């Protein structure tokens, strides 16, 4: 199977038709595929990560800490920004086209043999598990795709399960309360493994303890963040793990929330090793973290920031970082497209505080039409709203109509962030 054929097979298994609550959630298909492959997900220990926000950053931090300790690390994350290969990496290097085609071909063969028809995500999940076994990683860091309990990744028996936080997201599949969402996410916790919980709401704690993990490590009680200060190009934080205090750790990421993610990641890795890390490993691991599409600075004159904030909580955090940590002398310009309720997203990102709002349709079948987003922007009081059809047109307009002292924020969806990155690279060169 060529790479082109593999991508065609993958797209043929994509479905955007699910619009309501999951009526009969099941991991039967991925379980059957993994069984037919010889259970590749059991060939290495895993750290399994879920949460409403921050799980992508936490996964990357865990990966870098494990690499700094000298391990070969397989990382599976979603969604991708520009190429599907980004979803599975070995020591942060994406799988090659040839290797990905080989793994997808293996899944395609099993579909014929077993009669099981996997979804797009199940194809990639099975491919990642098989590839990690083939390249003999020492440990895999697995990011949940949706919620947790019924997610395709939940056929792993994790050494450490991580829950970054709980918010009201994916309510078409779970809810209507945070307790319902927590119950779904807590489903990745295994009785033989440890659980690291970043969520601090005491009312949700019984939901995690009900899964009966071998050990339970809690934010604030067992680990946390002390000093969390703005630094050139990121943050300088004091981290407290269950065993050790690590002062003045540099994070090359923007936003105070990244200190919270770092504390969770550090606790997860120490729990995995059942031992503290050296200060040198901690400094080296965190200093190497990069997060494309997550408050990523792509240009400085004008300042251009791309952030994949895809829900109200993420948009609120994005706005807080943008307005608190950056003070441009010129105008603030927002480029936004979304898959969510546009009024809620625009309010969360504080669109009415921008001098110019440029709306577009997010490049997804679920993307909200640009004119609907524009009307929502006007309804909340945005002074100047420009309507464009595509992310490329929106970015082009923003760059052509900005001065060197302006700040441009591109946000609203990871689909928007992924589409914007190559355009911004081309325009700002």
Secondary structure, DSSP 8 states (H G I E B T S, - for coil): --HHHHHHHHHHT------S--SS---HHHHHHHHHTT-GGGSSEEEEEE-SSSHHHHHHHHHHHHHHTT--EEEE----SS-GGGGEEETTEE--HHHHHHHHHHHHHHHHHH-----HHHHHHHHHHHHHHHTT-SEEEEE-SSSSTTSGGGGS--SEEEE----S--TTTS-SSHHHHHHHHGGG--TTSEEEE----GGGHHHHHTT--SEEEEBTTTBEEEEEEEETTEEEEEEE-SS-EEEEEEE-S-STHHHHHHHHHHHHHHHHHTS---HHHHHHHHHT---TTSSEEEEETTEEEE----SHHHHHHHHHHHHHH---SS-EEEEE--SS-HHHHHHHTTGGGSSEEEE---SSTT---HHHHHHHHHHTT-S-EEE-SSHHHHHHHHHHT--TT-EEEEES-HHHHHHHHHHHHHHH-
